[in-house]
C-alpha cells in the first residue's frame, strides 16, 4: 500500500508544476489543500462523497491530499478550477453566448454538430432543444467525439488564454487531453449548479 499524500507533498507537486501561482492562490484563499476530510469546513464534511478528491465551498476550492496521488494532483487542480469558474467564467459572457449560439445554428449544417444534437436529444429527453443546458451538453458531446471541430478548437484556445492569465497553463506539461477533460468537467459540473 502506498503512503498517503499530505498537504505539503501535494503543494510541492503543484508548485513544481505551476510555480508560485499555487502559493498565491493559497494566500488569496482561492485554493486550499487539506490533509483529509476532517480539515474541510465542518458544514461540508458530511456531504463529501467517499471518492471525492476535492470540494468547492463559498468561493474556495479544496483538494483533499490523502485522496490524491502525485500523478493526479495536476488534474485535480484543473478540475477544481474548471468547476469553480465554469465555462462561462473561463470564456467570458459574450464569447460563451456566441459559442452556444453557434452550436445551435450549426445544427443540420455541420454533420458533427448535427450528430451531437441528435445524441443529446436521445440521451436527455428532459432537456429542451435550444436551451442553455441542452446546448452545453451538445458542446460537451462535440468535445468528446470531435475535438478537431472548429467550435471546440475555439473554446480550447480561449480556455488556454484564461489559464495562461491565471498562471496555470504550462504548455510543456499540460496535454490537449488535460484541457479537454477540464472543459468537459466545467460544462458538466456547472450544469448541476444551475
N, C-alpha and C positions, 0 to 999 in steps of 0.2 A: 504494500500500500504506500502510495507516495505521500509525502509530507504536505499538510495543508498550507496554502499560502497565507501570508499575513498582509495587513495594510501596508507595511513597509516594503515587502518584496514586490507587491503589485504596483505600488507607487514607483519603485525603482524601474521596473519593466516599462511602465508608461513614460517615465522621464527619459529613458533611453530612446523610446520611440518618438515622443513629441516634444522633448526638451522641457524648458521651464514653463511652457504653456500649461502643463498639467499642474504645476505648483501654483501658478497664477489662478487657475480655475478653482483650485482648492482654497486659496486665500480669499477669493471672492465669494466662496460658499456655493459655487455652481456645481462643484464635484466633491463628493465625499467618499472616501474609500474606508470601509469599516472592516474589522476582522471577521465579524459574524453577525447574524440577525439580531443578537441581543444589543448591539451598538446602534441599531437603527432607531429613529424616533419611536417612542413607545406606542403612539397612536397608529402606526402602520405595521408593527411587528406581527400582529395576529393575521394580517391579510396577505402576508408574503407566502407565495406558493413554495412548496418544498424544493422545487427545482429552479426557482428564480435566482439569477446571478446579480440582479440589480433591481433598483426601485427608483421611482420618481415621486417626490412629495414636496409641495409648496415651493416650486421653482428650483428644487435642488435634485441632482442626480446622485444616486448612491450605487457603489459597486461593493458587493459582498465578497471579500477577499478569499475566505475559506471555501467558496463555491466556484472560484475562477482559477484557471491554470495560467502559468506564464504565457502559454501559447494562445490562450483565448482572451487575454486581458485587453488587447487592442480592439478586437471585435466587440467585446462587451462595452467598452467605452464608446465606440461608434454607434452601437445600438442605443445607448443611453442618450447620446447627442441627437440621433435621428428621432427617437421617441419624444424627447423634450421639445425640440424645435418643430418637428413635423415637417412635411414637405413644403407647406405654405411658408413657414418661417425661414426655411433654407433658400427658397426661390424668391421670396418677396411676393406680396399680394398680387401685383399686376401680372408678373410672369406666370404665377400659379394659375390664375384665372385664364390667362391666354393659352396655357398648355391644356387645361381641361376643355376649353372651348374647341381647340384644335382636335383633341381626341374625339369630341362629339361630332364635329363637322366632317372628319375623315371617314366616318362610318359609311360603308357602301362605296367608298372611293379607293381606299388603301386596303388591299387584301389582309394585311397583318392586323390592321385596326378593326376591320370587319370581323375577322376570326375572334379577336379579343372581345368585341361586343357580344357576339353570339355565345361565347363561352360564359361570360358574366351573366347574360340573360338566363341561360340554362341553370347555372350554378346558384344564382342568387335571385330567385323569382320575386323575393320580397323587396328588392331594390328597384326603384322607379327609373327606367331608362332616361338618361339625361340629367339625373340628379347628381349632386356632388359625390355622394357615397358610391353611386354606380360608376361614375367616370373615374374615380380613384381606383376602383377595382379593375376597370378596363386598362388604365395606365399600368397598374401592377402586373397585369397579365402580359401586356406588351413587353415590359421589362423582363419577365420570366422567360418568355418564348422568343423574343426578337430584340435582344439588346443592341443590335446594329441599326434598329429603326431610327429614323431622323428625330422623331419626337423624344424618344428615350435618350438619345445622344445629347440632345439639348438640355434635358433635365440633369444628366450626368455632369455636363460641363458646368452648369450653374451650381450644382452641389460641390464640385471641386473648388470653385471660386469661393463659396461660403466657407468651406473647410480651411482653405488657404488663409482667408482673413481671420479665422478663429485660431490659426496656428496649429491646426490638427491634420493638415494634409502633407504627407511626405510621399512624393511620387516613387521614391526608391523602395518604400516598404508597403505601400498601400496598393492592392491589386484592384483591377476592374471588378472582380468578384466582391471585394470588400465594399466598394462603393455601391454596387448593385444591391447587395444584401442590406446595406444601411438604408437605401432609398425604399426598398420594399418594406423594411421594418417601419420606416417613418409613415408610409402610406397605411399600413395595416393597423398600427397602434393608435394613430390619431383617429381612425375610424371608430375605435372603441370609446374614445374620449368624447366624441361629439354628441 
